[in-house]
Amino acid sequence: MKIFHATLAAFLLASLSASHAKPVCVPYDVDGITLSGKVVLRTFFGPPNFGESPESDARETQALLQLNQPLCTLAAEEREEQAERNQRLVTLVPLGGLSLKQYAGEHVAVQGSLFHADNGHHRTPVLIAIRQAPVVDR
């Protein structure tokens, strides 16, 4: 099954790099998904009320990726993750203490694993967990 997922991921990565009018749908929880776009930093209201009490709510800055082309995801029924269509903005989730502030405004490629939003801190329906620094496209 792992070989199937690796083959599927390779096919989908190749498809993502080709220019299509219709977005390619990719699965959740497959390592090695590559997305490209511009890194933007946005600040959102956080706890305790996530914007309902702006004077007392914390502020959370997150790195987002404005995608070069729309993305759609395949539902992962075993984890109750739903399919998403026409996603143009994905939250970057850096793992291992990776900082993304220096990439703000840069056009980059990131590689990681997609997952679906599941709490109030997730500001886009689709997120990508990344372990390595983005590769800047110059």
C-alpha positions as CSV (number, residue, x, y, z in Angstrom):
1,M,0.0,0.0,0.0
2,K,2.9,2.3,0.7
3,I,4.3,1.9,-2.8
4,F,0.8,2.7,-4.2
5,H,0.8,6.0,-2.1
6,A,4.3,6.9,-3.2
7,T,3.4,6.3,-6.8
8,L,0.2,8.3,-6.4
9,A,2.1,11.1,-4.8
10,A,4.7,11.2,-7.6
11,F,2.0,11.2,-10.2
12,L,0.2,14.0,-8.4
13,L,3.4,16.0,-7.9
14,A,4.1,15.8,-11.7
15,S,0.5,16.8,-12.4
16,L,0.7,19.8,-10.0
17,S,3.7,21.2,-11.9
18,A,1.9,21.0,-15.2
19,S,-0.4,23.9,-16.0
20,H,-4.0,22.9,-16.0
21,A,-7.1,25.0,-15.9
22,K,-8.7,22.4,-13.6
23,P,-7.0,21.8,-10.2
24,V,-5.5,18.5,-9.4
25,C,-6.9,16.8,-6.3
26,V,-4.3,15.5,-3.9
27,P,-4.7,13.2,-0.8
28,Y,-4.2,14.1,2.8
29,D,-1.4,12.5,4.9
30,V,0.9,11.7,2.0
31,D,4.5,12.9,2.5
32,G,6.2,14.7,-0.3
33,I,3.4,16.9,-1.6
34,T,5.0,20.0,-3.2
35,L,3.1,23.3,-3.3
36,S,4.4,26.6,-4.8
37,G,3.3,30.2,-4.1
38,K,4.0,33.4,-2.3
39,V,4.4,33.4,1.5
40,V,2.3,35.9,3.3
41,L,2.1,36.6,7.1
42,R,-1.3,37.4,8.6
43,T,-2.3,38.1,12.1
44,F,-5.5,36.7,13.5
45,F,-7.4,37.0,16.7
46,G,-6.8,34.1,19.1
47,P,-7.9,32.9,22.5
48,P,-9.9,33.3,24.5
49,N,-12.7,34.4,22.1
50,F,-11.1,34.5,18.6
51,G,-12.2,38.0,17.7
52,E,-15.4,38.3,19.7
53,S,-13.5,40.3,22.4
54,P,-10.8,42.1,20.4
55,E,-9.6,44.1,23.3
56,S,-8.7,40.9,25.3
57,D,-8.1,38.3,22.6
58,A,-4.5,37.2,21.8
59,R,-3.1,37.8,18.4
60,E,-1.6,35.0,16.3
61,T,0.6,35.5,13.3
62,Q,0.6,32.6,10.8
63,A,2.4,32.0,7.5
64,L,0.1,31.3,4.6
65,L,0.9,30.2,1.1
66,Q,-0.9,32.0,-1.8
67,L,-0.9,29.1,-4.3
68,N,0.2,29.5,-7.9
69,Q,-2.8,27.4,-8.9
70,P,-5.9,26.2,-7.1
71,L,-5.7,23.0,-5.1
72,C,-8.3,20.4,-4.2
73,T,-8.1,17.6,-1.8
74,L,-9.5,14.1,-1.6
75,A,-11.6,13.1,1.4
76,A,-9.9,10.9,4.0
77,E,-12.9,9.1,5.4
78,E,-11.0,7.1,8.0
79,R,-10.0,10.4,9.6
80,E,-13.2,12.2,8.7
81,E,-11.3,14.8,6.7
82,Q,-13.4,16.4,4.0
83,A,-12.6,17.1,0.4
84,E,-11.9,20.8,-0.4
85,R,-12.1,22.4,-3.8
86,N,-10.5,25.5,-5.3
87,Q,-8.2,26.3,-2.4
88,R,-5.9,29.2,-3.2
89,L,-4.6,29.8,0.3
90,V,-3.0,27.1,2.6
91,T,-1.6,27.5,6.1
92,L,2.1,26.6,6.5
93,V,2.7,24.6,9.6
94,P,6.5,24.5,10.3
95,L,7.7,21.6,12.4
96,G,10.8,21.3,14.5
97,G,11.1,25.0,15.3
98,L,11.4,26.2,11.7
99,S,10.7,29.9,11.4
100,L,9.1,31.3,8.3
101,K,9.2,35.0,8.9
102,Q,12.2,35.6,6.6
103,Y,10.2,34.1,3.7
104,A,7.4,36.7,3.8
105,G,6.8,38.1,0.3
106,E,9.0,35.4,-1.3
107,H,7.8,33.0,-3.9
108,V,8.7,29.5,-2.6
109,A,8.2,25.8,-3.0
110,V,7.4,23.8,0.1
111,Q,7.2,20.1,0.6
112,G,5.2,18.2,3.2
113,S,2.0,16.5,4.1
114,L,-1.5,18.0,3.8
115,F,-4.1,17.9,6.6
116,H,-7.5,19.4,7.2
117,A,-8.3,22.2,9.7
118,D,-9.7,20.8,12.9
119,N,-9.5,23.7,15.5
120,G,-9.9,27.4,15.9
121,H,-6.2,28.1,15.3
122,H,-6.4,26.7,11.8
123,R,-7.4,29.7,9.5
124,T,-7.6,27.9,6.2
125,P,-9.4,24.6,5.4
126,V,-6.2,22.9,4.2
127,L,-2.8,23.1,5.9
128,I,0.6,21.7,5.0
129,A,3.1,20.4,7.7
130,I,6.6,21.1,6.5
131,R,9.9,19.9,8.1
132,Q,12.3,21.7,5.8
133,A,12.8,25.3,4.9
134,P,11.0,26.5,1.8
135,V,13.0,26.7,-1.4
136,V,12.9,30.2,-2.8
137,D,12.2,30.6,-6.5
138,R,14.4,33.4,-7.9
